[in-house]
Amino acid sequence: MCKKLLSLLGRDGWPKVCLKLLEANPAALYEPDHRGSYPIHIATSVGATRKVLLFLNRHPGSAGLRDARGRTFLHIAVEKMAVGILYHATRDKSLEWILNMRDKDGNTAMHLAVQGGRLRVFCRLLGNLKVGLDLPNAKGETCLDLSRYKVPPGLYYSQNSEACIRRALAMVRARSGTSREDHFEEKYERNHRLKPEEKNRESDSMKDATQTLSIGSVLIATVTFGATFALPGGYKADDRPNGGSPTLAGTYAFDAFMMANTLAFICSSMATVGFMFSGTPMVNRRSRKFHLRSSVYFMEASVTSLTAAFALGVYLVLAPVAYKTAIAICAISPFALLWKNVDYWKRWIRFAGPLLARNGPCWTLQEFVRQFVWSILLELWPLVIIFCWAAFANTGTHF
C-alpha cells in the first residue's frame, strides 16, 4: 500500500486516488522509503501542493515527520522553492509548531532560506511573526550570521537576493549568534579568500564587464558630442545679427537641453575613462573595483541626462507645430529611467508585507519614504541640475 502511495506522488493529479489509499490504510503515510523520506516529504519535493494539503488536513500530525536528515516537509519546501506549500504552511495557525523545527544540523527553515538566497521563500517566512530569526544552528550561527557569510567582499550586485536578505534582517533587528566578532571575521575571510586561479577568474570577469559596459559609455559620448553641433532648430543665417548662433538660444527648453547634453557627455566620458582603468591588469584589484563601481554610476547618470536631452530636443522641434505629440513624448521618455530601477523597487515591494508585519506601519512608511527620497537624489540629481540651471539662465542673471 505504501509503495502504491509513493508511486502516485510523482504524478500530477490523482488526489482522489491518494485519498482512497489513505482511507484504506492511514498508516501508509507514516512509512518511510529506503532513504528515510515519508510521503509528505516526497510530495513536497515534487511540488504536489494538493497532495500535501490532503495529508495535512487528514493527518495533521504528519507535518512533524522528519526524514533521515531530520528535515520536515517545511525544510524541503524551502529547498525546492515550493512557494504554494509555504504559503499554506505560513498562514495555517495549526502548523505554527513546526515553523522553528530544526534538522540534524540545527537549521530551521529560515536558516535554509537564507543559506540558499531564496528571496521569495525568505519573504514568505519573514512575514510570519512566529518564525524565529535569532535561533542558532548547530554551529551557533543565526540567520543574520548566515546572511553576512553569503555576501562576498568586493564586487557584487546590490540587488542580488543575498544582499537584499541581509539588509532585510538588519532592518527587522535580527541578532547575531554567540560567536566573537573576530572569529566571525576570520571565518568570513577564510570562506571568501580567493585562490590564485579564482583571482584570475575575477580579473577576467572585471575585464569582460568593462568591455561590455564601455561600449555603452562610448556610444553615449559619441551621440552627445554629435548633438552638440547639430542643435535642434538649426543656426541663424550669417547675414543676420549673431549669425551662426543657435536659432532657439535663450529659451528655457534650449538651455535645459544644452545642460542635459553636456552632463550626458561629461558623465559618459568619465565612465569611459574609469572603464579604461578597471580593464587594465597593471592596476591593482582594489583600484580596478573602485573605477568599475564609479564608472557604472557615472554611466547611469549619463543615461538619465541623455533621456532628458532626448525629451527636450524633441520638445524644441515639435512644440511649435505638434504640441500634444511633444508633451506625449516627454511623458513617455521617463519610462527608460523607471525601468532602470525596476529591480530595486520590485525588491522593496516584496519586502513591504514582511516589514509591515515585523516593524509596524509607521516604521515601514517612514523607511519607504526615506528610500524613495534617497533614490531620487541618487539617481535623478542630473535632472535637478538641468532644470535649475535652465531656470537660472532665464532670469537675466549673468556671471
Rosetta blueprint (number, residue, H / E / L):
1 M L
2 C H
3 K H
4 K H
5 L H
6 L H
7 S H
8 L H
9 L H
10 G L
11 R L
12 D L
13 G L
14 W L
15 P H
16 K H
17 V H
18 C H
19 L H
20 K H
21 L H
22 L H
23 E H
24 A H
25 N L
26 P H
27 A H
28 A H
29 L H
30 Y H
31 E L
32 P L
33 D L
34 H L
35 R L
36 G L
37 S L
38 Y L
39 P H
40 I H
41 H H
42 I H
43 A H
44 T H
45 S H
46 V L
47 G L
48 A L
49 T H
50 R H
51 K H
52 V H
53 L H
54 L H
55 F H
56 L H
57 N H
58 R H
59 H L
60 P H
61 G H
62 S H
63 A H
64 G H
65 L L
66 R L
67 D L
68 A L
69 R L
70 G L
71 R L
72 T L
73 F H
74 L H
75 H H
76 I H
77 A H
78 V H
79 E H
80 K L
81 M L
82 A L
83 V H
84 G H
85 I H
86 L H
87 Y H
88 H H
89 A H
90 T H
91 R H
92 D L
93 K H
94 S H
95 L H
96 E H
97 W H
98 I H
99 L L
100 N L
101 M L
102 R L
103 D L
104 K L
105 D L
106 G L
107 N L
108 T L
109 A H
110 M H
111 H H
112 L H
113 A H
114 V H
115 Q H
116 G H
117 G L
118 R L
119 L H
120 R H
121 V H
122 F H
123 C H
124 R H
125 L H
126 L H
127 G L
128 N L
129 L L
130 K L
131 V L
132 G L
133 L L
134 D L
135 L L
136 P L
137 N L
138 A L
139 K L
140 G L
141 E L
142 T L
143 C H
144 L H
145 D H
146 L H
147 S H
148 R H
149 Y H
150 K H
151 V L
152 P L
153 P L
154 G L
155 L L
156 Y L
157 Y L
158 S L
159 Q L
160 N L
161 S H
162 E H
163 A H
164 C H
165 I H
166 R H
167 R H
168 A H
169 L H
170 A H
171 M H
172 V L
173 R L
174 A L
175 R L
176 S L
177 G L
178 T L
179 S L
180 R L
181 E H
182 D H
183 H H
184 F H
185 E H
186 E H
187 K H
188 Y H
189 E H
190 R H
191 N H
192 H H
193 R L
194 L L
195 K L
196 P H
197 E H
198 E H
199 K H
200 N H
201 R H
202 E H
203 S H
204 D H
205 S H
206 M H
207 K H
208 D H
209 A H
210 T H
211 Q H
212 T H
213 L H
214 S H
215 I H
216 G H
217 S H
218 V H
219 L H
220 I H
221 A H
222 T H
223 V H
224 T H
225 F H
226 G H
227 A H
228 T H
229 F L
230 A L
231 L L
232 P L
233 G L
234 G L
235 Y E
236 K L
237 A L
238 D L
239 D L
240 R L
241 P L
242 N L
243 G L
244 G L
245 S L
246 P E
247 T L
248 L L
249 A L
250 G L
251 T L
252 Y H
253 A H
254 F H
255 D H
256 A H
257 F H
258 M H
259 M H
260 A H
261 N H
262 T H
263 L H
264 A H
265 F H
266 I H
267 C H
268 S H
269 S H
270 M H
271 A H
272 T H
273 V H
274 G H
275 F H
276 M H
277 F H
278 S H
279 G L
280 T L
281 P L
282 M L
283 V L
284 N L
285 R H
286 R H
287 S H
288 R H
289 K H
290 F H
291 H H
292 L H
293 R H
294 S H
295 S H
296 V H
297 Y H
298 F H
299 M H
300 E H
301 A H
302 S H
303 V H
304 T H
305 S H
306 L H
307 T H
308 A H
309 A H
310 F H
311 A H
312 L H
313 G H
314 V H
315 Y H
316 L H
317 V H
318 L H
319 A L
320 P L
321 V L
322 A L
323 Y H
324 K H
325 T H
326 A H
327 I H
328 A H
329 I H
330 C H
331 A H
332 I H
333 S L
334 P L
335 F H
336 A H
337 L H
338 L H
339 W H
340 K H
341 N L
342 V H
343 D H
344 Y H
345 W H
346 K H
347 R H
348 W H
349 I H
350 R H
351 F H
352 A H
353 G H
354 P H
355 L H
356 L H
357 A H
358 R H
359 N H
360 G L
361 P H
362 C H
363 W H
364 T H
365 L H
366 Q H
367 E H
368 F H
369 V H
370 R H
371 Q H
372 F H
373 V H
374 W H
375 S H
376 I H
377 L H
378 L H
379 E H
380 L H
381 W H
382 P H
383 L H
384 V H
385 I H
386 I H
387 F H
388 C H
389 W H
390 A H
391 A H
392 F H
393 A H
394 N L
395 T L
396 G L
397 T L
398 H L
399 F L
